[in-house]
Amino acid sequence: LNPLKSSYTYDDIAKEYLGEMLPAKEDLIGKLSYTKAMSEKEAKEKEVAKSICYMAYTALRSRKALMEALENNNMKALFEDVELPLLFTLSNMKKEGIRVNAEALKEYGSQLEVKIKALESQIYEEAGEEFNINSPKQLGVILFEKLQLPGGKKTKTGYSTAADVLEKLAPEHKLVADILEYRQLAKLKSTYADGLAVFIHEDDHRIHGKFNQTVTATGRISSTEPNLQNIPARVELGRLIRKVFVPEA
């Protein structure tokens, strides 16, 4: 009914469809998860119980108003024939998970580490000194003050070293092209080589990610914890990471 929202909290729904003001989960237990709130030294058992009861109450009371709204918007069939059946498919996908070769992922991370270290040395040599490559401020000084490259735009925090700025400068100096490659490899390592490893379950060597129906405004499925829809394919090193995902025989 409202695809522009990315979350549908019970207090929002109660306000919009029941005309009732209920205390939000954050008002009762802050930003903690229910599990965390229950396991704290000063366990917030009453507050957790209240929040969960408000959620159940809102779901029950608002059903009629929500179904009427779906009918009024000619979306009841979409909800019952497409969205509800899809819910069970996505749930099964999460339970099944995707098998990952953890050793291959670790090896992939090691390959990236070697390439990143080699690029670091190359960048220091081209710059004529060592500096923090990940610091936009320090990088800006090297590019626009020391090397006197054109197009430097100084802001309150220093020169802009955003990707679009560096891409324009890449033909001017090899250092800039190497910086862009360094950033790309560093992102591959942190987001995929290191990032995906955290989500592999030890018992079945699978990643059980979430597939969400109600996050994107366009209605497409989104993937979180981790994002499995964004595995790179354009660069060779990006394509290599896809090989760590093991299909069923």
HELIX and SHEET records of a PDB file:
HELIX    1   1 TYR A   10  ILE A   13  1                                   4    
HELIX    2   2 ALA A   14  LEU A   18  3                                   5    
HELIX    3   3 LYS A   25  ILE A   29  1                                   5    
HELIX    4   4 TYR A   34  SER A   39  1                                   6    
HELIX    5   5 GLU A   45  ASN A   72  1                                  28    
HELIX    6   6 LYS A   76  ALA A   77  1                                   2    
HELIX    7   7 LEU A   78  GLU A   83  3                                   6    
HELIX    8   8 LEU A   84  GLU A   96  1                                  13    
HELIX    9   9 ALA A  102  ALA A  127  1                                  26    
HELIX   10  10 PRO A  136  VAL A  141  1                                   6    
HELIX   11  11 ILE A  142  LYS A  146  3                                   5    
HELIX   12  12 ALA A  163  LEU A  169  1                                   7    
HELIX   13  13 LYS A  174  LYS A  187  1                                  14    
HELIX   14  14 LEU A  188  ASP A  194  3                                   7    
HELIX   15  15 ALA A  197  PHE A  199  5                                   3    
HELIX   16  16 GLU A  236  ILE A  241  1                                   6    
HELIX   17  17 ARG A  242  VAL A  244  5                                   3    
SHEET    1   A 3 ARG A 206  ILE A 207  0                                        
SHEET    2   A 3 ILE A  98  VAL A 100 -1                                        
SHEET    3   A 3 PHE A 245  VAL A 246 -1                                        
SHEET    1   B 2 LYS A 154  THR A 155  0                                        
SHEET    2   B 2 GLY A 158  TYR A 159 -1                                        
SHEET    1   C 2 LYS A 210  ASN A 212  0                                        
SHEET    2   C 2 SER A 222  THR A 224 -1                                        
END                                                                             
